[in-house]
Amino acid sequence: MGDIKVVPIIGGVVAALFLPLLIVLALIVVGLAGMDTAEAQCDPAGLTGKGNQQQAFNFFVSAGYSKEQAAGVVGNLITESSVEPALRQGDLPGTVTHPADVVDSSLGWGLVQWTPAGKLIKPARDAGVDDATIESLEFQLDFLKDQLDGDGPVPEKAAGDHLKAATTVDEATFAFGYHFERFADRDDLAGANWAQRKADARTVLERYGDGASAGECDGGIVQTALALAWDTPGHGHDPKPGYAAAEAAYNGSKGYDELTDCGVFVATVMVMSGADKDYVRRLTSSQREYVRSSPKYEVFEDLTNEGELRPGDSFVHDGHTFIYTGNYTGGDGKTYNAASASLTEHVPEASRVYFSDSRGHYTVARRSDG
């Protein structure tokens, strides 16, 4: 299957390999790691729960998968890696092998046992991602979700579609195991390997299903905005680590002070989060016209009350634009509820919502499917 290699390892563990497209997302994890914010209300990269199994389960539920589908994925990951992102093929659970010690190995490594391990580690390093991030649960879950969404040079959209079509936990376990993992004895449908994966998935659903809630995510707008913007004001022309790379990868605007351009920031968030890959890349007047005319958005022209807002709403008029995030606590201990940049004045950073300024009243745009 092209450059996908499937090899048997202990317990039937195998992996479908992929070369990650969204390397920049690793930098987002760094930005999210220390935030005491409200993004957990809608943040598949924020990782809530106790232990890797519950965190992985909650990640997929908050990303839009059903509880049964999320449990099916985790049931497979238990067999593949014990849901341990630094586990090397053949090692006992609990053994940590750092990227530096496995990068040149022919063995599998990580949540889905990417084989050889360098298939994940080398391109990540080339993009400037540090080893601690590469071996993190958040980083690897993001890549797995992207692959199931059909992103990247080795997409697994067919596997993702099979998973999303599953309605029971057993169907989801089979969909992910058969179409994504493609382990060596997958055709032995009555074998012990399938029995174990399905049993584990049912246990995951029983343990964690009552504590997760689906359908509350904003499509990643909030999580991406908070990851790319400083959580305090006053940063001038010094962008948060990762923002320059994200802007280049997902927007591409060059020229007049693009890293302080409010329209560039909002567009980068919309594209990078997957909320709207067609979002106008720059110029607030064009962005306002776009959201007003696009069927993707519900538009409000006269809002004046924060109680009417939802996290992920974008504010735009001819001259400025920003994103409403919901309340979060910045590193200075103060509460903010928006993220914005300001051309020539400051890079994306924490701010507060306001409904009008000297240039007029803001149009509020909300994804109509979210």
VOTORKE-347732 format. One record per residue (C-alpha): y, x, z negated; residue in three letters. Coordinates in steps of 0.001 Angstrom, whole numbers, plus 500000, padded with zeros to 6 digits. Each point is the difference from the previous one (the first is absolute). Layout:
<atoms>
+--------+--------+--------+------+
:      v :      u :      w : resn :
+--------+--------+--------+------+
:      Y :      X :      Z :  ALA :
...
+--------+--------+--------+------+
</atoms>
This chain:
<atoms>
+--------+--------+--------+------+
:      v :      u :      w : resn :
+--------+--------+--------+------+
: 500000 : 500000 : 500000 :  MET :
: 502629 : 502454 : 501185 :  GLY :
: 500827 : 502385 : 497195 :  ASP :
: 498498 : 497759 : 497336 :  ILE :
: 496969 : 501659 : 498445 :  LYS :
: 497569 : 498115 : 497802 :  VAL :
: 497695 : 502022 : 497775 :  VAL :
: 497593 : 498992 : 497226 :  PRO :
: 500718 : 501266 : 496509 :  ILE :
: 498731 : 499239 : 496514 :  ILE :
: 499381 : 496309 : 499399 :  GLY :
: 500598 : 499178 : 503644 :  GLY :
: 503610 : 501097 : 499690 :  VAL :
: 501650 : 500511 : 503356 :  VAL :
: 503474 : 499799 : 501378 :  ALA :
: 501872 : 498876 : 503052 :  ALA :
: 502617 : 502675 : 500561 :  LEU :
: 503574 : 499575 : 500937 :  PHE :
: 503038 : 502160 : 500562 :  LEU :
: 502783 : 498245 : 498093 :  PRO :
: 503026 : 498915 : 501977 :  LEU :
: 502229 : 499087 : 497090 :  LEU :
: 500099 : 503370 : 498242 :  ILE :
: 503529 : 499243 : 498907 :  VAL :
: 498685 : 497270 : 497710 :  LEU :
: 498701 : 502716 : 497710 :  ALA :
: 503588 : 500847 : 499172 :  LEU :
: 500552 : 496399 : 498972 :  ILE :
: 497328 : 500342 : 497347 :  VAL :
: 501970 : 502824 : 498408 :  VAL :
: 503067 : 497791 : 499880 :  GLY :
: 498089 : 497109 : 498463 :  LEU :
: 498166 : 502020 : 497392 :  ALA :
: 502679 : 500192 : 497326 :  GLY :
: 501716 : 496648 : 500441 :  MET :
: 500148 : 497461 : 497202 :  ASP :
: 500794 : 497196 : 502378 :  THR :
: 499150 : 496456 : 500919 :  ALA :
: 498393 : 501017 : 503267 :  GLU :
: 496553 : 499334 : 498534 :  ALA :
: 500695 : 496339 : 500723 :  GLN :
: 499614 : 500865 : 503679 :  CYS :
: 498765 : 503518 : 500490 :  ASP :
: 496555 : 500834 : 501354 :  PRO :
: 500886 : 503666 : 499584 :  ALA :
: 501106 : 499543 : 496395 :  GLY :
: 496437 : 499799 : 498647 :  LEU :
: 499625 : 497694 : 497045 :  THR :
: 496909 : 499682 : 497838 :  GLY :
: 497787 : 502122 : 497787 :  LYS :
: 497834 : 502492 : 501812 :  GLY :
: 499506 : 500803 : 503647 :  ASN :
: 497803 : 497010 : 500792 :  GLN :
: 502479 : 497414 : 498744 :  GLN :
: 502950 : 501839 : 501519 :  GLN :
: 498299 : 500140 : 503397 :  ALA :
: 499071 : 496319 : 499723 :  PHE :
: 503560 : 498995 : 499082 :  ASN :
: 501373 : 502187 : 502799 :  PHE :
: 498124 : 498100 : 502684 :  PHE :
: 500724 : 496593 : 498486 :  VAL :
: 503724 : 500758 : 499824 :  SER :
: 499808 : 501263 : 503585 :  ALA :
: 498892 : 496549 : 501141 :  GLY :
: 496210 : 500151 : 499855 :  TYR :
: 498058 : 497273 : 498208 :  SER :
: 498370 : 500823 : 496691 :  LYS :
: 496605 : 499842 : 501679 :  GLU :
: 501093 : 502420 : 502726 :  GLN :
: 501542 : 502403 : 497488 :  ALA :
: 496815 : 499943 : 497921 :  ALA :
: 497936 : 500689 : 503114 :  GLY :
: 502021 : 503125 : 500703 :  VAL :
: 499770 : 501273 : 496435 :  VAL :
: 496286 : 499252 : 499840 :  GLY :
: 499542 : 502379 : 502914 :  ASN :
: 502322 : 502619 : 498521 :  LEU :
: 497923 : 500073 : 496825 :  ILE :
: 497024 : 501152 : 502052 :  THR :
: 502051 : 502297 : 502206 :  GLU :
: 501955 : 501883 : 497355 :  SER :
: 499884 : 498159 : 496673 :  SER :
: 503610 : 499184 : 500996 :  VAL :
: 500926 : 503603 : 499214 :  GLU :
: 502452 : 501461 : 502520 :  PRO :
: 499139 : 503631 : 499200 :  ALA :
: 496219 : 499648 : 500148 :  LEU :
: 498181 : 502321 : 502403 :  ARG :
: 496828 : 498989 : 501799 :  GLN :
: 496937 : 500679 : 497864 :  GLY :
: 501890 : 500508 : 496723 :  ASP :
: 499382 : 497910 : 496909 :  LEU :
: 502594 : 497315 : 499172 :  PRO :
: 502760 : 501447 : 497860 :  GLY :
: 500008 : 503306 : 501839 :  THR :
: 503440 : 500842 : 501356 :  VAL :
: 500275 : 502210 : 503058 :  THR :
: 503577 : 500785 : 501010 :  HIS :
: 501054 : 500138 : 503649 :  PRO :
: 500333 : 503800 : 499911 :  ALA :
: 496307 : 500277 : 499093 :  ASP :
: 498674 : 497683 : 502699 :  VAL :
: 502443 : 500246 : 502898 :  VAL :
: 497704 : 502246 : 502068 :  ASP :
: 496756 : 498336 : 498947 :  SER :
: 497798 : 498013 : 502355 :  SER :
: 499327 : 497492 : 497206 :  LEU :
: 501543 : 496610 : 499443 :  GLY :
: 502725 : 499452 : 497416 :  TRP :
: 502156 : 497215 : 498611 :  GLY :
: 499762 : 496231 : 499624 :  LEU :
: 498184 : 499425 : 503290 :  VAL :
: 498626 : 503544 : 500202 :  GLN :
: 502030 : 501239 : 502977 :  TRP :
: 497803 : 502529 : 501765 :  THR :
: 500762 : 502853 : 500197 :  PRO :
: 502563 : 499856 : 497243 :  ALA :
: 502482 : 501944 : 502109 :  GLY :
: 500348 : 496989 : 502283 :  LYS :
: 502202 : 498495 : 497302 :  LEU :
: 501312 : 503037 : 498170 :  ILE :
: 501190 : 502211 : 502856 :  LYS :
: 502266 : 497506 : 501792 :  PRO :
: 501389 : 498841 : 496669 :  ALA :
: 500901 : 503552 : 499073 :  ARG :
: 501499 : 500564 : 503438 :  ASP :
: 502316 : 497066 : 499299 :  ALA :
: 501108 : 501542 : 496710 :  GLY :
: 497916 : 497846 : 497674 :  VAL :
: 499025 : 501831 : 496822 :  ASP :
: 496383 : 500225 : 498878 :  ASP :
: 500552 : 497926 : 496875 :  ALA :
: 501133 : 497096 : 502157 :  THR :
: 497174 : 500463 : 502498 :  ILE :
: 497412 : 499564 : 497259 :  GLU :
: 501721 : 496980 : 498454 :  SER :
: 498559 : 496501 : 500043 :  LEU :
: 503264 : 498519 : 501290 :  GLU :
: 500193 : 502298 : 503003 :  PHE :
: 496441 : 499364 : 501112 :  GLN :
: 500180 : 496228 : 499498 :  LEU :
: 503099 : 499899 : 502196 :  ASP :
: 498172 : 501811 : 502778 :  PHE :
: 496988 : 497750 : 499712 :  LEU :
: 502160 : 496888 : 500264 :  LYS :
: 501861 : 501437 : 502993 :  ASP :
: 496747 : 500715 : 501791 :  GLN :
: 498707 : 496474 : 499382 :  LEU :
: 503301 : 498702 : 501365 :  ASP :
: 499308 : 501895 : 503241 :  GLY :
: 502581 : 502726 : 499478 :  ASP :
: 499515 : 503664 : 500760 :  GLY :
: 498373 : 502039 : 502758 :  PRO :
: 496513 : 498896 : 498891 :  VAL :
: 500624 : 496351 : 499111 :  PRO :
: 497376 : 497788 : 498436 :  GLU :
: 501538 : 496645 : 500852 :  LYS :
: 496646 : 498540 : 501021 :  ALA :
: 498633 : 500796 : 496554 :  ALA :
: 503159 : 498628 : 498426 :  GLY :
: 499693 : 496794 : 502016 :  ASP :
: 496394 : 499545 : 498900 :  HIS :
: 501061 : 500514 : 496399 :  LEU :
: 502879 : 497523 : 500257 :  LYS :
: 497650 : 497401 : 501506 :  ALA :
: 497627 : 500200 : 497028 :  ALA :
: 500112 : 497032 : 497626 :  THR :
: 497459 : 501040 : 497351 :  THR :
: 499603 : 503200 : 498030 :  VAL :
: 496645 : 500728 : 501652 :  ASP :
: 501504 : 499525 : 503468 :  GLU :
: 502889 : 502298 : 499108 :  ALA :
: 497667 : 502673 : 498634 :  THR :
: 497988 : 499894 : 503203 :  PHE :
: 503086 : 499996 : 502239 :  ALA :
: 501484 : 503097 : 498409 :  PHE :
: 496722 : 501846 : 499571 :  GLY :
: 498563 : 499280 : 503430 :  TYR :
: 503115 : 500165 : 502166 :  HIS :
: 502084 : 502597 : 498145 :  PHE :
: 497734 : 502234 : 497919 :  GLU :
: 497125 : 499838 : 502489 :  ARG :
: 497632 : 501743 : 497596 :  PHE :
: 496689 : 501408 : 501196 :  ALA :
: 497656 : 497175 : 498956 :  ASP :
: 502399 : 497131 : 500601 :  ARG :
: 497517 : 498216 : 502264 :  ASP :
: 497535 : 499669 : 497135 :  ASP :
: 501569 : 496752 : 498847 :  LEU :
: 497358 : 499425 : 497328 :  ALA :
: 500243 : 503553 : 498672 :  GLY :
: 501081 : 501261 : 496606 :  ALA :
: 503272 : 501382 : 501371 :  ASN :
: 501277 : 496557 : 501019 :  TRP :
: 498695 : 498424 : 496814 :  ALA :
: 501935 : 502485 : 497872 :  GLN :
: 503243 : 499634 : 501943 :  ARG :
: 499870 : 496214 : 499804 :  LYS :
: 499135 : 500039 : 496300 :  ALA :
: 502900 : 502327 : 499272 :  ASP :
: 502384 : 497839 : 502027 :  ALA :
: 498961 : 496861 : 498126 :  ARG :
: 500559 : 501797 : 496711 :  THR :
: 503470 : 501120 : 501128 :  VAL :
: 500919 : 496430 : 500916 :  LEU :
: 498693 : 498663 : 496695 :  GLU :
: 501845 : 502613 : 497946 :  ARG :
: 503351 : 500045 : 501748 :  TYR :
: 500283 : 496843 : 502094 :  GLY :
: 501751 : 497915 : 497368 :  ASP :
: 502749 : 502571 : 499459 :  GLY :
: 501198 : 500512 : 503567 :  ALA :
: 502210 : 497732 : 502050 :  SER :
: 500293 : 499945 : 503753 :  ALA :
: 502763 : 498919 : 502304 :  GLY :
: 502897 : 501313 : 497924 :  GLU :
: 500803 : 503129 : 501983 :  CYS :
: 503159 : 500287 : 502084 :  ASP :
: 498242 : 501961 : 502731 :  GLY :
: 500876 : 503302 : 498342 :  GLY :
: 503781 : 499714 : 500352 :  ILE :
: 500729 : 500464 : 496297 :  VAL :
: 497477 : 502749 : 499433 :  GLN :
: 501269 : 501950 : 502987 :  THR :
: 503665 : 499546 : 499135 :  ALA :
: 499484 : 501147 : 496427 :  LEU :
: 497926 : 502944 : 501133 :  ALA :
: 502612 : 501242 : 502468 :  LEU :
: 503096 : 499358 : 497886 :  ALA :
: 501032 : 501780 : 496817 :  TRP :
: 499634 : 497776 : 496918 :  ASP :
: 503470 : 500969 : 498789 :  THR :
: 503375 : 500144 : 501770 :  PRO :
: 502150 : 503069 : 500628 :  GLY :
: 497899 : 502150 : 502357 :  HIS :
: 502540 : 500584 : 502738 :  GLY :
: 498443 : 501623 : 503073 :  HIS :
: 496809 : 501139 : 498232 :  ASP :
: 497161 : 497715 : 501192 :  PRO :
: 496970 : 499270 : 497878 :  LYS :
: 497017 : 502184 : 500946 :  PRO :
: 498176 : 498353 : 502855 :  GLY :
: 502860 : 497893 : 501330 :  TYR :
: 501069 : 502390 : 502758 :  ALA :
: 496409 : 500240 : 501238 :  ALA :
: 499572 : 496235 : 499786 :  ALA :
: 503222 : 499356 : 501916 :  GLU :
: 498928 : 502406 : 502744 :  ALA :
: 496520 : 498495 : 500247 :  ALA :
: 500844 : 496302 : 499809 :  TYR :
: 503557 : 499731 : 501265 :  ASN :
: 500943 : 503084 : 501975 :  GLY :
: 503745 : 499417 : 500040 :  SER :
: 501914 : 503241 : 500346 :  LYS :
: 503660 : 500724 : 500100 :  GLY :
: 502716 : 498986 : 497612 :  TYR :
: 498803 : 500503 : 496412 :  ASP :
: 496856 : 497915 : 500472 :  GLU :
: 498634 : 500663 : 496512 :  LEU :
: 502960 : 498201 : 498405 :  THR :
: 500051 : 497190 : 502552 :  ASP :
: 499214 : 496687 : 498276 :  CYS :
: 498656 : 498432 : 503191 :  GLY :
: 497690 : 502938 : 500640 :  VAL :
: 498647 : 499727 : 496460 :  PHE :
: 499242 : 496273 : 500198 :  VAL :
: 498439 : 500374 : 503439 :  ALA :
: 497856 : 502917 : 498831 :  THR :
: 498724 : 497898 : 497099 :  VAL :
: 499223 : 497016 : 502233 :  MET :
: 498110 : 502099 : 502538 :  VAL :
: 498209 : 502302 : 497573 :  MET :
: 498832 : 497151 : 497754 :  SER :
: 498551 : 498185 : 502990 :  GLY :
: 502196 : 496978 : 499289 :  ALA :
: 501703 : 500180 : 503406 :  ASP :
: 499331 : 502803 : 502449 :  LYS :
: 502551 : 498505 : 502419 :  ASP :
: 502907 : 500148 : 497570 :  TYR :
: 503206 : 501306 : 501588 :  VAL :
: 500193 : 503649 : 499045 :  ARG :
: 503723 : 500355 : 499432 :  ARG :
: 503379 : 498178 : 500044 :  LEU :
: 500406 : 497168 : 497516 :  THR :
: 501649 : 497608 : 502451 :  SER :
: 496937 : 500204 : 502246 :  SER :
: 497673 : 499673 : 497035 :  GLN :
: 501806 : 496863 : 498868 :  ARG :
: 499732 : 498518 : 503469 :  GLU :
: 496309 : 500902 : 500090 :  TYR :
: 499028 : 498284 : 496736 :  VAL :
: 502060 : 496936 : 500908 :  ARG :
: 498215 : 499606 : 503329 :  SER :
: 496472 : 501113 : 499096 :  SER :
: 497358 : 497405 : 499071 :  PRO :
: 498619 : 502564 : 497573 :  LYS :
: 502793 : 499266 : 497519 :  TYR :
: 501321 : 497186 : 497885 :  GLU :
: 503747 : 500568 : 499800 :  VAL :
: 502422 : 498888 : 497268 :  PHE :
: 503726 : 500214 : 500610 :  GLU :
: 501430 : 498704 : 496722 :  ASP :
: 497905 : 501235 : 497088 :  LEU :
: 501932 : 500825 : 496839 :  THR :
: 497350 : 499973 : 497269 :  ASN :
: 497455 : 502715 : 499249 :  GLU :
: 497543 : 497306 : 498963 :  GLY :
: 499769 : 498983 : 503657 :  GLU :
: 498837 : 503445 : 501104 :  LEU :
: 496543 : 501463 : 500488 :  ARG :
: 499098 : 503695 : 499826 :  PRO :
: 500059 : 501374 : 503518 :  GLY :
: 502986 : 497944 : 501180 :  ASP :
: 502432 : 502025 : 502090 :  SER :
: 503777 : 499568 : 499844 :  PHE :
: 501983 : 500709 : 503166 :  VAL :
: 503433 : 499448 : 501475 :  HIS :
: 502116 : 501848 : 502539 :  ASP :
: 500532 : 503184 : 498041 :  GLY :
: 497294 : 500293 : 497356 :  HIS :
: 496399 : 499132 : 499170 :  THR :
: 497692 : 500496 : 497026 :  PHE :
: 496704 : 498767 : 498512 :  ILE :
: 499495 : 497812 : 496943 :  TYR :
: 497084 : 501376 : 497975 :  THR :
: 499918 : 497969 : 496836 :  GLY :
: 500803 : 501587 : 496645 :  ASN :
: 498813 : 503507 : 499229 :  TYR :
: 500951 : 502629 : 497448 :  THR :
: 501445 : 503221 : 501357 :  GLY :
: 499529 : 503461 : 498603 :  GLY :
: 503292 : 499594 : 498161 :  ASP :
: 498666 : 497001 : 498092 :  GLY :
: 502244 : 497523 : 501824 :  LYS :
: 498800 : 496940 : 501899 :  THR :
: 500440 : 499742 : 503771 :  TYR :
: 498843 : 497436 : 502529 :  ASN :
: 500828 : 501443 : 503423 :  ALA :
: 499732 : 503135 : 502111 :  ALA :
: 502642 : 501077 : 502478 :  SER :
: 501601 : 502861 : 501867 :  ALA :
: 503636 : 500300 : 501057 :  SER :
: 501110 : 501839 : 503113 :  LEU :
: 501538 : 503415 : 499174 :  THR :
: 500029 : 499091 : 496290 :  GLU :
: 496446 : 500063 : 498657 :  HIS :
: 496333 : 500020 : 500949 :  VAL :
: 497705 : 497093 : 498995 :  PRO :
: 500239 : 499418 : 496268 :  GLU :
: 500049 : 497379 : 497251 :  ALA :
: 502591 : 497242 : 500088 :  SER :
: 500685 : 496404 : 499003 :  ARG :
: 500091 : 496874 : 502122 :  VAL :
: 503330 : 498549 : 501110 :  TYR :
: 500415 : 497081 : 502389 :  PHE :
: 503330 : 500869 : 501612 :  SER :
: 502536 : 502799 : 500273 :  ASP :
: 503256 : 500686 : 501807 :  SER :
: 498199 : 499681 : 503330 :  ARG :
: 498687 : 496521 : 499305 :  GLY :
: 496935 : 498109 : 498780 :  HIS :
: 496536 : 501409 : 500538 :  TYR :
: 497246 : 498427 : 502066 :  THR :
: 496741 : 500074 : 498038 :  VAL :
: 496857 : 500395 : 502109 :  ALA :
: 496489 : 499283 : 498731 :  ARG :
: 496779 : 500496 : 501886 :  ARG :
: 498918 : 496450 : 500844 :  SER :
: 496301 : 500852 : 499646 :  ASP :
: 500388 : 501567 : 496565 :  GLY :
+--------+--------+--------+------+
</atoms>
